[in-house]
Amino acid sequence: MARGSVKAEAITPIVNMENCTLCGLCARVCPYSAITVDKKLKKTGVVEAACAGCGTCSARGAAAVLVAGCHLGDCHYINANYQTKRRVEKLWKKMERLGLDENRLQLAWITAAEGEKLASKIKEMQSIVDKVGKEEIEKTIAAFS
């Protein structure tokens, strides 16, 4: 590792085929062409070697997004969680200006030892997802396109 730089592990998304509609939106917005959608085989996949873990695929068209990380002041990536907090706060302000429900973007500080907290947050996110209609998703896509 060079002085002044930190290498972070990429986060590779996992496609939940129960929820995937094979619309291809995630593949169209991926800046790395790391997502494949095969409508004939009814399968969507992520090419891990091409995926940079940027999250663009899930941010557009998603009913809700959960951003989770180490507790503030407790991250081995030095200040990554503080940067994430600032980015999410900017997105909340933008969502508010655009008339979008900011609850659809959640930020949680959860350690690996807090399994119950993570499970509770995921249940909370599912209740948000269940309430988001197609019109709200289309409004979000238009606003961020």
C-alpha positions as CSV (number, residue, x, y, z in Angstrom):
1,M,0.0,0.0,0.0
2,A,1.3,3.4,-1.0
3,R,1.6,6.2,1.6
4,G,-1.5,8.3,1.7
5,S,-3.8,5.8,0.2
6,V,-6.2,3.3,1.6
7,K,-7.5,0.3,-0.3
8,A,-11.1,-0.7,0.5
9,E,-12.8,-3.9,-0.4
10,A,-15.6,-3.5,-2.9
11,I,-19.1,-4.4,-2.1
12,T,-20.6,-6.7,-4.7
13,P,-24.4,-6.5,-4.9
14,I,-26.5,-9.7,-4.8
15,V,-29.5,-10.0,-7.0
16,N,-32.6,-11.3,-5.3
17,M,-34.3,-13.1,-8.1
18,E,-37.6,-13.3,-6.2
19,N,-37.8,-9.5,-6.5
20,C,-36.1,-9.0,-9.8
21,T,-38.5,-8.1,-12.7
22,L,-35.8,-8.5,-15.4
23,C,-36.4,-4.8,-16.4
24,G,-32.7,-4.3,-17.0
25,L,-32.6,-0.8,-15.3
26,C,-29.7,-1.9,-13.1
27,A,-27.7,-3.0,-16.1
28,R,-28.5,0.2,-18.0
29,V,-27.2,2.5,-15.2
30,C,-24.2,0.4,-14.3
31,P,-21.1,2.5,-15.3
32,Y,-18.9,-0.6,-15.4
33,S,-21.2,-2.9,-17.5
34,A,-21.0,-5.4,-14.6
35,I,-24.6,-6.6,-14.7
36,T,-26.1,-9.1,-17.1
37,V,-29.8,-9.6,-17.7
38,D,-30.9,-12.7,-19.6
39,K,-34.7,-12.6,-20.2
40,K,-34.7,-15.9,-21.9
41,L,-33.1,-17.7,-19.0
42,K,-34.9,-15.3,-16.5
43,K,-31.7,-14.6,-14.8
44,T,-29.8,-11.5,-13.7
45,G,-26.1,-11.6,-12.6
46,V,-23.2,-9.5,-11.4
47,V,-19.8,-9.9,-13.0
48,E,-17.7,-9.5,-9.8
49,A,-14.5,-8.7,-11.6
50,A,-16.1,-5.7,-13.3
51,C,-18.2,-4.5,-10.4
52,A,-16.7,-1.6,-8.5
53,G,-19.2,-1.7,-5.7
54,C,-20.4,1.9,-6.3
55,G,-24.1,1.1,-5.7
56,T,-25.4,2.9,-8.8
57,C,-27.4,-0.2,-9.7
58,S,-29.4,-0.2,-6.5
59,A,-29.8,3.5,-6.1
60,R,-31.8,4.1,-9.2
61,G,-35.2,2.5,-9.3
62,A,-35.0,1.0,-5.9
63,A,-38.0,1.2,-3.6
64,A,-35.6,1.8,-0.7
65,V,-31.9,1.8,0.0
66,L,-30.2,0.9,3.3
67,V,-26.6,2.3,3.7
68,A,-24.9,0.6,6.7
69,G,-21.5,0.9,8.1
70,C,-19.3,1.0,11.1
71,H,-20.2,3.2,14.0
72,L,-18.8,6.7,13.7
73,G,-15.2,6.9,15.1
74,D,-14.9,3.1,14.9
75,C,-14.0,2.4,11.3
76,H,-10.8,0.9,10.1
77,Y,-11.1,2.8,6.8
78,I,-10.2,5.9,8.8
79,N,-13.0,8.4,7.9
80,A,-15.1,6.5,5.3
81,N,-18.2,6.5,7.5
82,Y,-18.0,10.2,8.0
83,Q,-17.8,10.7,4.2
84,T,-20.8,8.3,3.8
85,K,-22.8,10.3,6.4
86,R,-22.2,13.5,4.5
87,R,-23.1,12.0,1.2
88,V,-26.4,10.5,2.6
89,E,-27.3,13.8,4.2
90,K,-26.8,15.6,0.9
91,L,-29.1,13.0,-0.8
92,W,-31.7,13.4,1.9
93,K,-31.7,17.2,1.2
94,K,-32.0,16.6,-2.5
95,M,-34.8,14.1,-2.0
96,E,-36.7,16.6,0.1
97,R,-36.3,19.3,-2.6
98,L,-37.6,16.9,-5.2
99,G,-40.6,15.9,-3.1
100,L,-39.4,12.3,-2.5
101,D,-39.8,10.4,0.7
102,E,-36.5,10.6,2.5
103,N,-37.4,7.5,4.6
104,R,-36.7,5.5,1.5
105,L,-32.9,6.1,2.1
106,Q,-31.8,4.9,5.5
107,L,-28.5,5.2,7.2
108,A,-27.5,2.8,10.0
109,W,-24.4,2.3,12.0
110,I,-24.2,-1.4,12.8
111,T,-21.3,-3.7,13.8
112,A,-21.0,-7.3,12.9
113,A,-21.8,-8.1,16.5
114,E,-25.2,-6.4,16.2
115,G,-27.2,-9.1,14.3
116,E,-30.5,-8.3,16.0
117,K,-30.2,-4.6,15.2
118,L,-29.5,-5.4,11.6
119,A,-32.4,-7.8,11.4
120,S,-34.7,-5.2,12.9
121,K,-33.5,-2.6,10.4
122,I,-34.1,-4.9,7.5
123,K,-37.6,-5.6,8.7
124,E,-38.1,-1.8,8.9
125,M,-36.8,-1.4,5.4
126,Q,-39.2,-4.1,4.1
127,S,-42.1,-2.3,5.5
128,I,-41.0,0.9,3.7
129,V,-40.5,-1.1,0.4
130,D,-44.0,-2.6,0.8
131,K,-45.5,0.9,0.8
132,V,-43.7,2.3,-2.2
133,G,-45.7,2.3,-5.4
134,K,-44.6,2.1,-9.0
135,E,-45.4,5.8,-9.5
136,E,-43.0,6.8,-6.6
137,I,-40.2,4.7,-8.2
138,E,-40.8,6.2,-11.6
139,K,-40.7,9.7,-10.0
140,T,-37.4,8.9,-8.4
141,I,-35.9,7.5,-11.6
142,A,-37.0,10.7,-13.4
143,A,-35.6,12.9,-10.7
144,F,-32.2,11.3,-10.6
145,S,-31.8,10.7,-14.4
